[in-house]
Amino acid sequence: MAVEVRAQITGTVWKVLVQVGQRVVEEETVVILESMKMEIPVEASAAGSVLAVHVSEGDSIEDGTLIVTLE
């Protein structure tokens, strides 16, 4: 079953920390967003393997944007 990791704030993708095929643990930071001059980590909501990364560094995203899919 796929797990979707979504942005919880509007901002810019500052750093993508994972790649397809990488294993992550629950609460591991997968992306760092920048919003209002603050860095905001986005964490995996479950352990698994990265199936897809849907954003790139520098992308402007909105609250609810799909960032990473885990399996």
Wavefront OBJ file of the C-alpha trace (Angstrom):
o trace
v 0.000 0.000 0.000
v 1.431 3.365 -1.032
v 1.894 6.130 1.519
v 1.739 9.740 0.306
v 3.859 12.409 1.985
v 2.351 15.852 1.399
v 3.407 19.419 2.188
v 1.777 20.936 5.235
v 2.701 24.495 4.297
v 3.134 26.664 1.195
v 6.768 27.337 0.349
v 9.772 26.467 -1.798
v 11.548 23.109 -1.916
v 14.979 23.919 -0.500
v 16.518 20.430 -0.317
v 15.419 16.948 -1.420
v 17.075 14.414 0.902
v 15.865 11.123 -0.622
v 15.904 9.366 -3.973
v 13.860 6.599 -5.573
v 14.615 3.203 -4.044
v 15.986 4.603 -0.791
v 14.661 3.094 2.451
v 13.383 5.553 5.052
v 12.208 5.180 8.622
v 9.124 6.782 10.133
v 9.711 10.477 10.945
v 12.883 10.656 8.807
v 13.181 14.021 7.034
v 12.652 13.538 3.288
v 12.499 17.173 2.105
v 13.262 20.570 3.600
v 10.953 23.427 2.629
v 11.657 27.122 2.965
v 8.795 29.386 3.963
v 9.006 32.911 5.350
v 12.825 32.555 5.684
v 12.423 29.432 7.865
v 13.503 25.888 7.030
v 10.700 23.383 7.624
v 11.430 19.634 7.540
v 8.889 17.302 5.931
v 9.022 13.857 7.521
v 8.010 10.409 6.312
v 4.749 9.388 7.955
v 5.734 5.698 7.777
v 8.757 3.510 7.106
v 9.236 2.189 3.581
v 11.006 2.563 0.257
v 10.774 5.725 -1.828
v 8.631 4.873 -4.852
v 8.619 8.392 -6.371
v 9.839 11.917 -5.634
v 7.334 14.407 -7.060
v 9.217 17.684 -6.461
v 12.611 19.172 -7.291
v 14.768 21.669 -5.451
v 13.558 25.191 -6.204
v 9.933 24.186 -6.888
v 7.244 26.431 -5.419
v 4.592 24.282 -3.772
v 1.330 24.767 -1.925
v -0.129 23.192 1.180
v -1.218 19.658 0.269
v 1.216 19.171 -2.627
v 2.320 15.553 -3.044
v 6.049 15.414 -2.270
v 7.059 11.751 -1.975
v 5.322 8.398 -2.397
v 6.496 5.491 -0.228
v 5.719 1.792 -0.519
l 1 2 3 4 5 6 7 8 9 10 11 12 13 14 15 16 17 18 19 20 21 22 23 24 25 26 27 28 29 30 31 32 33 34 35 36 37 38 39 40 41 42 43 44 45 46 47 48 49 50 51 52 53 54 55 56 57 58 59 60 61 62 63 64 65 66 67 68 69 70 71
